[in-house]
C-alpha cells in the first residue's frame, strides 16, 4: 500500500496553541490580529457550531479552544520528527520553545536537510494542517518555507507527502478519519494515554507551564504514525 521505503520517510507532528493565552491578551499585544479575529468570528461559529452555545466571555473561550487551529491566530510550540533506520532503529528529535521563531529556524534547517536527502513527509492530516501551519508561521516569522513543504505551485505528482488521514479515507469525502479512529481500527496503541492531549494543549501551555508534557505527547503521536505505517506496509 505504501511503496516508499520506510527509511526514506520523515514522520512529523506539531503542537500549536493560540497566539496568546486569551483574546484579551491578543487584543493588547496584537491589535491588528485581534481585529481580524473579530472579522472572522462568525466564521469560527459556523465552522464550529457547538461554540454557539458559549455565551459568557465568548471571544476568550472561542479563542482558547479554536485559535490554535488557524495559522493566522496560532503559534507552534513543538515539532517532533522521527525516522526508521535501515536496521529498524527509530531515531526521534523534538523542537520545543516558547520563542516560535527560534523553533522554526531549527525546523527549517532540519526540513531543508531532509529535502536534500530526498525524504518523504508523513503525518496525519498533514496536507490540511501541519504543512500549511508550518509554512504560514514561517512566512509570518520572516522565514522561507523549505522546498520539501508543498506550496501553491507544487504539482500533485511532485508532492512527497504521505497523509495517513488521506490513506484511511480511501477517496471518500468524509470528515471521519481521526488518528484515534485509525488506531482503534488497526489495533495500534493510541497516543492519548498521557496527561496532556490535543484539546488540552492550549490550557496546558498557557496556564499550567507543561511544555515538557506537551512535547512528550507530540512524540507519542509520531510513534503512533510509525506504528500505523509499519502495519500498512505489512499487508499481504
Backbone torsions as a table, in degrees:
resi	resn	phi	psi	omega
1	UNK	NA	-45.5	176.0
2	UNK	-109.4	110.7	-172.4
3	UNK	-87.8	-14.2	-179.4
4	UNK	-68.0	130.6	175.9
5	UNK	-56.8	135.4	-173.7
6	UNK	-63.0	-27.1	179.9
7	UNK	-78.5	0.2	174.2
8	UNK	-109.9	18.2	-179.3
9	UNK	-113.0	129.6	173.2
10	UNK	-101.0	111.5	179.0
11	UNK	-82.3	134.8	-168.7
12	UNK	-142.9	142.2	173.3
13	UNK	-150.3	146.9	177.9
14	UNK	-125.9	157.0	172.7
15	UNK	-122.8	134.9	-176.9
16	UNK	-127.4	157.4	174.9
17	UNK	-136.7	170.3	172.7
18	UNK	-61.7	151.2	-177.1
19	UNK	-54.5	-36.7	173.0
20	UNK	-131.7	174.7	-173.5
21	UNK	-72.3	-22.2	175.2
22	UNK	-156.6	174.0	-177.2
23	UNK	-63.1	-40.2	-178.8
24	UNK	-60.2	-43.0	178.1
25	UNK	-65.7	-39.1	177.9
26	UNK	-62.4	-40.9	179.8
27	UNK	-63.0	-35.8	179.4
28	UNK	-71.7	-44.7	-171.8
29	UNK	-92.5	-27.1	-176.6
30	UNK	-136.6	68.4	-174.0
31	UNK	-58.3	-35.9	179.9
32	UNK	-68.0	-40.2	178.8
33	UNK	-67.3	-42.8	-179.5
34	UNK	-64.6	-33.5	176.4
35	UNK	-63.1	-40.4	177.5
36	UNK	-68.2	-34.0	175.0
37	UNK	-61.5	-40.3	175.4
38	UNK	-58.6	-44.6	-177.8
39	UNK	-63.4	-32.9	-176.5
40	UNK	-100.7	9.7	-176.3
41	UNK	-62.3	-40.2	177.4
42	UNK	-63.5	-34.2	176.9
43	UNK	-62.3	-43.2	178.3
44	UNK	-59.6	-43.2	-177.9
45	UNK	-67.9	-33.1	176.7
46	UNK	-74.8	-38.4	-179.4
47	UNK	-70.0	-34.4	-179.8
48	UNK	-125.6	76.8	-173.2
49	UNK	-59.6	-23.2	178.4
50	UNK	-64.1	-21.6	179.7
51	UNK	-74.9	-12.5	178.6
52	UNK	-65.5	-18.9	178.8
53	UNK	-76.9	-17.0	178.8
54	UNK	-72.8	126.2	-178.9
55	UNK	-119.6	-46.3	-177.0
56	UNK	-77.4	126.3	176.9
57	UNK	51.3	50.8	-167.4
58	UNK	-61.2	-45.3	-175.2
59	UNK	-64.9	-39.9	177.9
60	UNK	-62.2	-40.3	-177.1
61	UNK	-71.5	-42.4	178.1
62	UNK	-66.3	-39.9	177.9
63	UNK	-60.7	-44.0	-177.3
64	UNK	-66.8	-31.0	-175.8
65	UNK	-97.3	-22.6	-171.8
66	UNK	-121.5	-22.0	-175.8
67	UNK	-58.8	-33.6	-178.4
68	UNK	-64.0	-16.5	-177.2
69	UNK	-88.9	-9.5	-174.1
70	UNK	-120.8	117.3	-172.8
71	UNK	-52.4	-36.8	-176.4
72	UNK	-67.3	-21.3	-177.3
73	UNK	-118.1	12.3	-173.6
74	UNK	-119.6	174.5	165.1
75	UNK	-144.4	150.1	179.9
76	UNK	-90.0	129.4	180.0
77	UNK	-113.8	-12.3	-179.7
78	UNK	-156.7	140.4	169.3
79	UNK	-134.1	127.9	176.7
80	UNK	-118.6	138.8	177.5
81	UNK	-132.1	161.5	175.9
82	UNK	-157.0	153.6	170.7
83	UNK	-143.2	155.5	-177.5
84	UNK	-102.9	120.5	179.9
85	UNK	-73.4	165.0	-177.0
86	UNK	-62.7	-24.1	177.5
87	UNK	-87.6	4.1	177.9
88	UNK	93.9	-10.3	179.2
89	UNK	-68.6	140.4	179.7
90	UNK	-102.3	125.6	177.0
91	UNK	-108.0	129.0	-179.0
92	UNK	-122.8	150.7	174.7
93	UNK	-148.3	138.3	178.8
94	UNK	-126.4	143.1	173.2
95	UNK	-118.0	117.0	176.1
96	UNK	-134.8	137.9	-172.4
97	UNK	-165.4	141.2	172.8
98	UNK	-70.7	-26.8	177.7
99	UNK	-89.4	103.9	-174.4
100	UNK	-62.0	-39.8	-176.7
101	UNK	-63.2	-43.3	178.3
102	UNK	-61.4	-41.7	178.3
103	UNK	-61.4	-44.8	-176.7
104	UNK	-69.2	-31.0	175.3
105	UNK	-62.6	-43.7	177.2
106	UNK	-63.8	-41.9	179.1
107	UNK	-64.9	-39.7	179.6
108	UNK	-59.4	-44.9	-179.9
109	UNK	-62.5	-45.0	-179.4
110	UNK	-62.9	-47.4	-177.2
111	UNK	-68.4	-34.8	174.5
112	UNK	-60.1	-45.1	-179.4
113	UNK	-63.8	-43.4	-179.7
114	UNK	-67.0	-33.8	176.3
115	UNK	-64.0	-42.5	178.8
116	UNK	-65.4	-28.9	-179.7
117	UNK	-88.7	7.1	174.1
118	UNK	65.8	38.2	176.2
119	UNK	-79.6	156.6	168.3
120	UNK	-103.2	146.7	175.5
121	UNK	-92.5	142.5	177.0
122	UNK	-134.5	131.4	176.7
123	UNK	-164.2	171.9	178.8
124	UNK	-99.4	120.2	-172.8
125	UNK	63.7	32.2	-176.2
126	UNK	-61.5	-41.3	-175.4
127	UNK	-70.4	-34.7	-175.3
128	UNK	-93.1	-17.6	-176.5
129	UNK	-125.8	-68.5	-170.5
130	UNK	-60.5	-45.6	-176.9
131	UNK	-66.1	-53.7	177.6
132	UNK	-62.9	-32.7	177.5
133	UNK	-64.3	-48.5	179.5
134	UNK	-61.5	-47.9	-176.2
135	UNK	-64.3	-47.1	-178.1
136	UNK	-66.8	-41.3	-179.9
137	UNK	-66.9	-32.8	175.3
138	UNK	-65.5	-47.5	179.8
139	UNK	-60.2	-44.4	179.0
140	UNK	-60.1	-33.4	179.7
141	UNK	-91.0	12.7	174.9
142	UNK	77.1	26.7	-178.6
143	UNK	-118.4	147.3	177.9
144	UNK	-86.7	125.0	178.9
145	UNK	-62.3	138.9	178.6
146	UNK	-62.1	153.7	-176.6
147	UNK	-67.0	-18.4	178.3
148	UNK	-67.7	-20.0	176.5
149	UNK	-85.9	116.4	-179.7
150	UNK	-58.3	142.0	179.3
151	UNK	-120.8	-168.8	-174.1
152	UNK	-61.6	-27.7	-175.8
153	UNK	-105.9	11.4	177.6
154	UNK	-78.8	125.4	178.6
155	UNK	-70.3	147.6	-179.7
156	UNK	-53.1	-38.2	-178.5
157	UNK	-78.9	-6.2	176.7
158	UNK	-94.7	-11.1	-177.9
159	UNK	-71.4	125.7	175.7
160	UNK	-103.1	68.5	-173.4
161	UNK	-133.7	129.6	173.0
162	UNK	-113.3	108.6	-178.8
163	UNK	-103.7	110.0	-175.9
164	UNK	-66.3	-26.3	175.4
165	UNK	-66.4	-42.9	178.8
166	UNK	-64.8	-40.2	177.0
167	UNK	-60.2	-45.3	-175.2
168	UNK	-70.7	-32.3	177.8
169	UNK	-67.7	-26.9	175.4
170	UNK	53.1	42.5	176.4
171	UNK	87.0	-5.6	-179.1
172	UNK	-80.1	143.3	175.9
173	UNK	-90.5	87.0	-176.1
174	UNK	-142.6	150.8	177.4
175	UNK	-91.2	-3.4	179.1
176	UNK	-82.8	113.7	-177.7
177	UNK	174.3	34.9	179.7
178	UNK	-69.4	159.8	177.6
179	UNK	-64.5	-35.1	177.0
180	UNK	-61.2	-43.2	179.6
181	UNK	-63.9	-44.6	178.3
182	UNK	-60.0	-44.1	179.3
183	UNK	-61.9	-43.1	-179.5
184	UNK	-61.8	-42.8	-178.3
185	UNK	-71.3	-32.8	-177.9
186	UNK	-93.3	0.9	-179.3
187	UNK	57.9	47.2	177.8
188	UNK	-109.7	130.5	178.8
189	UNK	-55.2	133.3	-177.0
190	UNK	-76.9	161.8	177.4
191	UNK	-89.5	1.2	-170.5
192	UNK	-91.2	18.2	-174.9
193	UNK	-80.8	-16.8	-174.4
194	UNK	-84.7	-176.7	-177.5
195	UNK	-69.9	-34.8	-178.0
196	UNK	-108.6	129.8	173.9
197	UNK	-129.1	175.0	-169.6
198	UNK	-50.6	-46.8	-175.9
199	UNK	-75.8	-5.4	-179.4
200	UNK	-109.3	2.7	-173.1
201	UNK	-65.3	-44.2	-179.7
202	UNK	-58.6	-48.2	179.0
203	UNK	-62.3	-45.5	-177.2
204	UNK	-63.8	-35.2	-178.1
205	UNK	-78.8	-52.7	-171.2
206	UNK	-79.3	-28.3	-172.9
207	UNK	-116.1	-15.5	-174.6
208	UNK	-123.9	0.0	175.7
209	UNK	54.6	48.9	-174.8
210	UNK	-113.2	46.5	179.6
211	UNK	-62.4	-36.8	178.8
212	UNK	-61.9	-45.7	-179.9
213	UNK	-66.8	-35.5	177.4
214	UNK	-65.1	-41.0	178.1
215	UNK	-62.5	-41.2	178.4
216	UNK	-63.2	-39.1	177.4
217	UNK	-64.5	-42.4	178.9
218	UNK	-61.2	-41.5	178.3
219	UNK	-65.3	-35.2	177.0
220	UNK	-65.1	-38.6	177.5
221	UNK	-61.4	-40.0	179.0
222	UNK	-65.0	-40.7	177.8
223	UNK	-62.8	-39.4	178.2
224	UNK	-62.0	-41.2	177.2
225	UNK	-58.1	-43.7	178.6
226	UNK	-62.3	-45.3	-179.5
227	UNK	-60.3	-42.6	-179.0
228	UNK	-65.4	-48.3	-178.0
229	UNK	-64.5	-39.2	177.5
230	UNK	-61.9	-39.3	177.2
231	UNK	-65.6	-42.1	179.8
232	UNK	-64.4	-36.4	-179.1
233	UNK	-74.8	-14.0	179.9
234	UNK	-92.2	-1.9	-179.0
235	UNK	-60.1	138.6	-178.1
236	UNK	-82.7	NA	NA
